[in-house]
Amino acid sequence: MNYTGFISCILTMVEVELRRLRHDPIEIFTRAIQPVLWVIVFGSVMAKVRAFPGVGDYVTFIAPGVIMQSATFIALAYGIMLVFEREAGLLKRLLTVPISRVAIVLGRSLAGGIRASTQYIIVLIAAIIVGAKINLNPLGLFIGWLTIIYVAMGFTGLSILIASTLKTRERFMGIIGAISMPLFFASNALYPVDIMPEFIKIIALGNPLTYTVNILRKILIHGDYDILVDLFALTVFNAISIMAAFKCFSKIIE
């Protein structure tokens, strides 16, 4: 397969996902209910009691973390489609088409990233409505959106990796539930890393959510574009996640 055909296969995966979103737009809003409540209810209550006075306005502080938590869960849940296709025998049909397996993994990772990024706009609007002080610079908003897609690709790759080792949807969702919340709480989404116990701080420093939230806070709150270190950490995570996903995906269809 040539380079043009490889890119075309990836874009085809993305197009299929966009069609799914167009035919079922309500799912986007139903998935946003929980993160919106995090911002409106939890954020407002914690701001009132001043639980973390060192972070300034608390609703503003948690908005990037809640956006990322919502996007992460959607990206991690993306692999359930692979489990379903495997159960129904659709995966074998897909593999009869002359498409590179690398293109399938990359295309689905990008599609999952785009699906996850739909939460960015909804949660951001909710945060602004309840008083979050977001920098509305168009460039910053666009970079923030690209950041969500980029890191969600890595989490979608992780989802494909997990789905490749399982045969039932129930077990898959159980594992995703066990992963997503610890990732959220062992990050800087709700509180600064500095106040964490040492063992949780070590986990947080190895958590890709921490670096994503760093980027979103810098861009959306402070208008700071010094994000190379955080971006490098996310690139390492994406590379490991997607390569491992490709390796496991190849094994289940050999």
C-alpha positions as CSV (number, residue, x, y, z in Angstrom):
1,M,0.0,0.0,0.0
2,N,1.4,3.4,-1.0
3,Y,1.5,6.5,1.2
4,T,-1.6,8.0,-0.4
5,G,-3.6,4.8,0.1
6,F,-2.4,4.6,3.7
7,I,-3.6,8.1,4.5
8,S,-6.8,7.4,2.6
9,C,-7.5,4.4,4.8
10,I,-7.0,6.4,8.0
11,L,-9.3,9.2,6.8
12,T,-11.9,6.6,5.9
13,M,-12.0,5.4,9.5
14,V,-12.4,9.0,10.6
15,E,-15.2,9.5,8.1
16,V,-17.1,6.5,9.4
17,E,-16.9,7.8,12.9
18,L,-18.1,11.3,11.9
19,R,-21.1,9.6,10.2
20,R,-21.9,7.8,13.4
21,L,-21.8,11.1,15.3
22,R,-24.1,12.7,12.8
23,H,-26.7,10.0,13.0
24,D,-26.6,9.9,16.8
25,P,-25.8,13.4,18.1
26,I,-27.8,12.9,21.3
27,E,-25.0,10.6,22.6
28,I,-22.6,13.6,22.6
29,F,-24.9,15.5,25.0
30,T,-25.8,12.6,27.2
31,R,-22.1,11.8,27.8
32,A,-21.6,15.4,28.7
33,I,-24.1,15.4,31.6
34,Q,-21.7,14.0,34.2
35,P,-18.7,16.3,33.5
36,V,-21.0,19.3,33.3
37,L,-22.3,18.4,36.8
38,W,-18.7,18.1,38.0
39,V,-18.1,21.7,37.0
40,I,-21.5,23.2,38.0
41,V,-22.1,21.3,41.3
42,F,-18.8,20.0,42.6
43,G,-16.8,23.0,41.3
44,S,-19.2,25.6,42.7
45,V,-19.5,23.8,46.1
46,M,-15.7,23.4,46.5
47,A,-15.2,27.0,45.5
48,K,-17.6,28.2,48.1
49,V,-15.9,26.3,50.9
50,R,-12.4,27.3,49.6
51,A,-11.0,23.9,49.9
52,F,-7.9,24.8,47.9
53,P,-7.3,28.5,48.4
54,G,-3.9,28.4,46.7
55,V,-5.4,27.6,43.3
56,G,-7.4,30.8,42.9
57,D,-10.9,30.4,41.4
58,Y,-11.7,26.7,41.8
59,V,-14.2,26.4,39.0
60,T,-11.6,27.8,36.6
61,F,-9.0,25.5,38.1
62,I,-10.9,22.3,37.5
63,A,-12.5,23.1,34.1
64,P,-9.5,21.7,32.1
65,G,-9.4,18.6,34.3
66,V,-13.1,17.8,33.9
67,I,-12.9,18.3,30.2
68,M,-10.0,15.8,30.0
69,Q,-11.7,13.3,32.3
70,S,-14.8,13.2,30.1
71,A,-12.7,12.9,26.9
72,T,-10.6,10.2,28.5
73,F,-13.5,8.0,29.4
74,I,-15.0,8.3,25.9
75,A,-11.6,7.4,24.3
76,L,-11.1,4.4,26.7
77,A,-14.6,3.2,25.9
78,Y,-14.0,3.3,22.2
79,G,-12.6,-0.3,22.1
80,I,-16.0,-1.8,23.0
81,M,-16.8,-1.5,19.3
82,L,-13.8,-3.8,18.6
83,V,-15.1,-6.4,21.1
84,F,-18.6,-6.2,19.4
85,E,-17.1,-6.6,15.9
86,R,-15.1,-9.6,17.1
87,E,-18.2,-11.2,18.7
88,A,-20.3,-10.6,15.6
89,G,-17.6,-11.7,13.1
90,L,-17.4,-8.3,11.5
91,L,-13.7,-8.0,12.3
92,K,-12.9,-10.9,9.9
93,R,-14.8,-9.1,7.2
94,L,-12.9,-5.9,7.7
95,L,-9.6,-7.8,7.4
96,T,-10.5,-9.3,4.0
97,V,-10.3,-5.7,2.7
98,P,-6.8,-4.8,1.6
99,I,-6.2,-2.3,4.4
100,S,-3.0,-2.1,6.4
101,R,-3.4,-3.1,10.0
102,V,-1.4,-0.1,11.0
103,A,-3.8,2.1,9.2
104,I,-6.7,0.5,11.0
105,V,-5.2,1.1,14.4
106,L,-4.1,4.7,13.6
107,G,-7.4,5.4,11.9
108,R,-9.5,4.2,14.8
109,S,-7.2,6.0,17.3
110,L,-7.8,9.2,15.4
111,A,-11.5,8.6,15.1
112,G,-11.6,7.9,18.9
113,G,-9.7,11.1,19.5
114,I,-12.2,13.2,17.4
115,R,-15.2,11.6,19.2
116,A,-13.7,12.3,22.6
117,S,-13.0,16.0,21.6
118,T,-16.7,16.7,21.3
119,Q,-16.7,17.1,25.1
120,Y,-14.3,19.9,24.9
121,I,-16.8,22.5,23.5
122,I,-19.7,21.4,25.7
123,V,-17.9,21.3,29.0
124,L,-16.0,24.5,28.2
125,I,-19.3,26.4,27.6
126,A,-20.7,25.0,30.8
127,A,-17.6,26.2,32.7
128,I,-17.8,29.7,31.3
129,I,-21.5,29.9,32.1
130,V,-20.8,29.2,35.8
131,G,-18.0,31.8,35.9
132,A,-14.8,30.0,34.9
133,K,-12.3,32.6,33.6
134,I,-11.3,31.1,30.3
135,N,-9.0,32.8,27.9
136,L,-11.1,33.0,24.7
137,N,-8.1,33.6,22.3
138,P,-9.1,31.6,19.2
139,L,-5.6,30.2,18.7
140,G,-5.5,29.0,22.3
141,L,-9.0,27.4,22.0
142,F,-7.9,25.7,18.8
143,I,-4.6,24.4,20.3
144,G,-6.6,23.1,23.3
145,W,-8.9,21.2,21.0
146,L,-6.0,19.7,19.1
147,T,-4.4,18.7,22.4
148,I,-7.6,16.8,23.4
149,I,-7.6,14.9,20.1
150,Y,-3.9,14.1,20.3
151,V,-3.9,12.6,23.8
152,A,-7.3,10.9,23.2
153,M,-5.6,9.1,20.4
154,G,-3.3,7.5,22.9
155,F,-6.1,6.6,25.2
156,T,-8.0,5.1,22.3
157,G,-4.9,3.1,21.4
158,L,-4.9,1.9,25.0
159,S,-8.6,0.9,24.6
160,I,-7.8,-1.1,21.5
161,L,-5.0,-2.8,23.3
162,I,-7.3,-3.8,26.2
163,A,-10.1,-4.8,23.7
164,S,-7.7,-7.0,21.8
165,T,-7.1,-9.2,24.9
166,L,-10.8,-9.6,25.8
167,K,-13.8,-11.5,24.3
168,T,-16.8,-10.0,26.2
169,R,-18.1,-6.5,26.4
170,E,-19.0,-6.8,30.1
171,R,-15.4,-7.6,31.1
172,F,-14.1,-4.8,28.9
173,M,-16.4,-2.2,30.5
174,G,-15.4,-3.5,33.9
175,I,-11.7,-2.9,33.2
176,I,-12.3,0.5,31.7
177,G,-14.3,1.6,34.8
178,A,-11.4,0.4,37.0
179,I,-8.9,2.4,35.0
180,S,-10.7,5.7,34.2
181,M,-11.5,6.9,37.8
182,P,-8.1,6.2,39.3
183,L,-6.5,8.0,36.3
184,F,-8.7,11.0,37.1
185,F,-8.1,11.1,40.8
186,A,-4.4,10.4,40.6
187,S,-3.8,13.5,38.4
188,N,-3.8,17.2,38.9
189,A,-7.4,17.5,37.6
190,L,-9.0,18.3,40.9
191,Y,-6.1,19.4,43.1
192,P,-2.5,20.5,42.7
193,V,0.2,17.8,42.6
194,D,2.1,19.6,45.5
195,I,-0.5,18.7,48.1
196,M,-0.7,15.0,47.2
197,P,0.9,12.2,49.4
198,E,4.3,11.2,48.0
199,F,3.2,7.9,46.6
200,I,0.2,9.4,44.7
201,K,2.5,12.3,43.6
202,I,4.7,9.7,41.9
203,I,1.7,8.2,40.1
204,A,0.5,11.6,39.1
205,L,3.9,12.4,37.5
206,G,3.6,9.3,35.4
207,N,-0.1,10.0,34.5
208,P,-0.7,11.4,31.0
209,L,-3.7,13.2,32.3
210,T,-1.5,15.4,34.4
211,Y,0.5,16.6,31.4
212,T,-2.7,17.2,29.4
213,V,-4.3,19.2,32.1
214,N,-1.0,21.2,32.4
215,I,-1.3,22.1,28.8
216,L,-5.0,23.1,29.0
217,R,-4.4,25.2,32.1
218,K,-1.5,27.0,30.5
219,I,-3.3,27.8,27.3
220,L,-6.9,28.2,28.4
221,I,-6.3,30.0,31.7
222,H,-2.9,31.7,31.6
223,G,-2.4,32.2,27.8
224,D,0.9,30.5,28.2
225,Y,2.2,28.4,25.2
226,D,5.3,26.9,26.9
227,I,4.0,23.4,26.5
228,L,6.9,21.5,24.9
229,V,7.8,19.4,28.0
230,D,4.2,18.4,28.5
231,L,3.8,17.7,24.8
232,F,6.9,15.5,24.8
233,A,5.5,13.4,27.7
234,L,2.2,12.9,25.8
235,T,4.1,12.0,22.6
236,V,5.9,9.2,24.5
237,F,2.6,8.0,25.9
238,N,0.9,8.0,22.5
239,A,3.8,6.2,20.8
240,I,3.9,3.4,23.4
241,S,0.1,3.1,23.5
242,I,-0.5,2.9,19.8
243,M,2.5,0.6,19.1
244,A,1.3,-1.8,21.8
245,A,-2.2,-1.6,20.4
246,F,-1.0,-2.5,16.9
247,K,1.0,-5.4,18.3
248,C,-2.0,-6.9,20.2
249,F,-4.4,-6.1,17.4
250,S,-2.3,-8.1,15.0
251,K,-2.2,-11.1,17.3
252,I,-5.9,-11.5,17.7
253,I,-6.4,-11.8,13.9
254,E,-3.5,-14.0,13.0
